[in-house]
Amino acid sequence: MVDDAILVRRCRDGDSIAVERLIIKYQDRIFNVILRICGNKDDAAELTQETFVKFIENIGSFAGRSAIYTWLYRIGVNLTLNYCKRRAKLPMLSLDAAARAEAGEGATRLKAFFADKDGLDPAVVAQDREIGEIVMQSLGKLDDDHRAVLVLRDIEGMAYAEIADTLDVRLGTVKSRLSRARGNLKEILDMVL
């Protein structure tokens, strides 16, 4: 497998195969993050495409101070947050109950909602979907910035420093937004469940 740094270097040199390989490598992850922030598959597909267009247009300005996927996440998340603000769209796809996050199991349970469900008991899958729908609706009530931090940390498993780099905010801001987001989500879910 070719290292991302080599692919980026080849992209800068105009190698369309390297561009294609990076897009294929990261398109699903970028799409899923965008989908969880905007909540609409068609919008997510369009925003994902726009993310990669910007990537291609701006690859020459990528300084390499962060990983290429962090840079792609930054482009995608910023495009999505701007889109949500313009369209005043708040719905988003599900996260796990934030109450468990403080106990240390939140991120693990949260990722379970997005894991492959093949081979599981259909009743368990149906229950997870129902809970997911409730949480999805609850997330629509969160601030865009809080949703973005929750998605990046609790679903994508990004480190705090990576989130700060992706969102172009301070590390303390990431931590406080995440804490507030989890607390707000917990309050919303407590009223619903």
N, C-alpha and C positions, 0 to 999 in steps of 0.2 A: 504494500500500500504506500502510495506516495504521500509524503509529509505535506501538510497544508501550506507551510512556508514555501515549499518548492512550487506548489500549484499556484500560489499567489504570484510568485516571481514570473511564472510562465504566463499567467493572466496579463500581467503588466506588459509582457512582450507580445501580446496579441494572440496567444495560443487559445483558440476557441475550445479545444478539447479539455484544457485545464479549467476553463470557465464552466463548461458543462459538468465536469466532475465535481467541482465545488457546489454547484447548484444542486445536483443530484444528491450529494452527501448531506446537505443541510435543508433542502426544501421542505421535507416533512416536519422537521422540528420547528422551523420558522412558521410554517402554516399552522401548526398546532398552537403555538404561542399566540399568534395573531387571532386565531379562532376563539381561543379562551378569553381574549380581551374584548373582541368585538361581538362575538356571539352569533355571527351569521356566516355560513359557509361561502356564499357567493362573494361577500365583502372580503372575507379572509383570503379567498383565492386571488381576488384582484389586488389586495394589499401585498400578498406574497409575491405576486408577479412584479408589482411596483418596487418592492424591496430589492429584488434581483436586478431589475433595470437600473436602479440607483447604484447597486453594487458594481455592475458593469461600467456604468458611466464614471464612477468615482474610484475605481480600483487604484488608479495612479496616486490618489491622495491618501491611501491607507498606509499609515506610518509603521504599522507592525508593533505598536506599543502594547497591544492586546492581541488575543487570539482572533482569528478571522471570524469564528462563530460569534464571539462577543460583539464584534463590529456589525455583523449581520443582524444580530438580535437588536442592537441599538437602532439600526436603520428601521427594522420592522416594527419594533415597539413604538418608536417615535412617530412613524407614519400612522400607526393604528391609534395611538392616543390623540394625535391631531385630527384624525378622521372622526373619532368618537366625539371629540369636542365640537367639531363642525356640525356633525349630524345629531348631536345631543343624544347619542345612543348609549344606554347604560347596560343593557343585558350582556351577560357573559356566560361562558360555560363553567361547569361546576368545579368547586374545590371541596375539600373535606371539612368537616366541622372543626372550626378553629379551636374549640375547647380542648381538643386532644393535642393540639400543637404545643401547648405549654407543657404538657406531660411528656413531650418528646416523641410521640407517636404520630403526630399530625401529618408530617411530610410523608411518612411511610404509608399511612392509610389513604392519604390524598393521591399518591401515585397509583394506588391500587384501583382507584376509580378509572384510571386511564390505561390500565394494563390490559393485555390480551385476555379475553374472557372465554376462549375456547376450552372446552372440556369441563367447565364448571357447571354445577347444578343450575338449571334454568331459574329456579326460585331465587337463588342467590343473585344471579344476574339481574333478574327483574327487581329485586329489592334494591340493589346497588343503583339501578337506573332511576328508580323512584326517589331515592335519597339524593341522587345526583341532580334530578330535576328541581327538587326543593332547594338545594344549595345553589343551583344555577339562578333561580329566581331571587334568592337572597343576595347573591353577588351583584345583581343589577342595582342594588341599593347602595353599593359602595362607590366611593370616589374612584375615578379612572386610575389615578396614581397608586391608590392602595391596591386595586385589582392587579395592576401590572407587577407590583412587588410580590404579591401573593403567588401569582402565576410563575414568575421567575424563580422564586425560592422554593415554594412548596410543591410545585408540579415539575418544573424543569430541574430543580435541585441545584441551582446555581449558587455559588458562594456569595457572601455579602459583598465582597470586593468586586466580583464580576457584575453583580447587579448595579452597584454604584457606578461602575464604568459604563455599563450598558445604558443606564438611564441618565448618566452624566450628572449625578448628585453625590453628595458626601456620604461616607459610610454611615455616619450617625443618622442621616436622613433616611437611609434605607432601613436601619434598625427601628427607628421611631415609626416610620410608615407601616412597617410590617407588624409591629406591636399594636398600633392603632387599628390596622386592618383586621387583624385576628380578633381583637377585642370587639370591634364593631360587628364583625361577622358572627361572633359568638352570641352577642346580644340579639341580633336579628334572628338567628337560628333558634335561640331559646324561646322566642315569641312564637315561632312557627311550629316547632316540634313539640 
